[in-house]
Amino acid sequence: MKNLDELFSFEESDNGYRIKLFKLFNLRDDQSVIEVDIPAEYNGLPVREIGDAAFFMSKFLTRVSIPEGIEKIGNSAFYSCGLREVTLPESLKELDTEAFMRCSELERVIFRNKDTEFGFGVFEDCPKIAAENVMQSLARSCDITKPFAAEEVYWSHEVAVDLIWADSALRDDVFELALKYDSFALFDKEKVFEEIAERNLCRFLPMTENAGWDISEECLGKLLDIAVDNGFVEITAWLLDYKNRKFGFEKV
């Protein structure tokens, strides 16, 4: 059993310590350490922070226990780790940029504090993350939290509208849940339709119709222009069929 100083390097922070480095992170081919319990204190003082890149690319790390008392998880702290599930403590106030980005095996995140503030891209490129977790992100996306937003989305100043199109959220299971619970009610639906057309996502159009979304005639014209200009045959056909059913074709 390794002691704390063998596993971590610490540095003092305000009224406590931060973990600066997981010392075994660079042993990329060493599978002997796959589970880690973050200490709640060191040298008699609380550990309040997991520093930037502390566990960066610890690909064999499959489980980490983050104790109450941790208030911040730094930039890229668990970038590209092998974690499968993580519980964020109630004490957590700040989850910094790309903290869990590219954790390709991460399936589930448990949030204890609904007021934790997120940087951008915290869970970006985590393809297995549960749809329910992405839904939590959607519900939070009209405030300063943006756990699934890519950097270019964040700086567009339209996070509340565009967050749903971050790579980790753009999945059929997430889209279906969002439609089922009308979680897009806070968004500009016309922009959602435009994204569908521009990204050639025809499979989503029947879902919107089944959920009771109506496409206005004006919006339909914009979508047809996008689809035709890009040569998207399937979307063009669906939109023409929708136009015929809802408005009828114009007589020449």
Stockholm file with secondary structure:
# STOCKHOLM 1.0

chainA/1-252         MKNLDELFSFEESDNGYRIKLFKLFNLRDDQSVIEVDIPAEYNGLPVREIGDAAFFMSKFLTRVSIPEGIEKIGNSAFYSCGLREVTLPESLKELDTEAFMRCSELERVIFRNKDTEFGFGVFEDCPKIAAENVMQSLARSCDITKPFAAEEVYWSHEVAVDLIWADSALRDDVFELALKYDSFALFDKEKVFEEIAERNLCRFLPMTENAGWDISEECLGKLLDIAVDNGFVEITAWLLDYKNRKFGFEKV
#=GR chainA/1-252 SS CCCHHHHEEEEEETTEEEEEEETTTTCTTCCSCCEEECCSEETTEEEEEECTTTTTTCTTCCEEECCTTCCEECTTTTTTCCCSEEEECTTCCEECTTTTTTCTTCCEEEESCTTCEECTTTTTTCTTSCHHHHHHHHHHTTTTCCTTCCHHHHTTTCHHHHGGGSTTTCSHHHHHHHHHTTTTTTSCHHHHHHHHHHTTCTTHHHHHHHTTCCCCHHHHHHHHHHHHHHTCHHHHHHHHHHHHHHTCCCCC
#=GC SS_cons         CCCHHHHEEEEEETTEEEEEEETTTTCTTCCSCCEEECCSEETTEEEEEECTTTTTTCTTCCEEECCTTCCEECTTTTTTCCCSEEEECTTCCEECTTTTTTCTTCCEEEESCTTCEECTTTTTTCTTSCHHHHHHHHHHTTTTCCTTCCHHHHTTTCHHHHGGGSTTTCSHHHHHHHHHTTTTTTSCHHHHHHHHHHTTCTTHHHHHHHTTCCCCHHHHHHHHHHHHHHTCHHHHHHHHHHHHHHTCCCCC
//
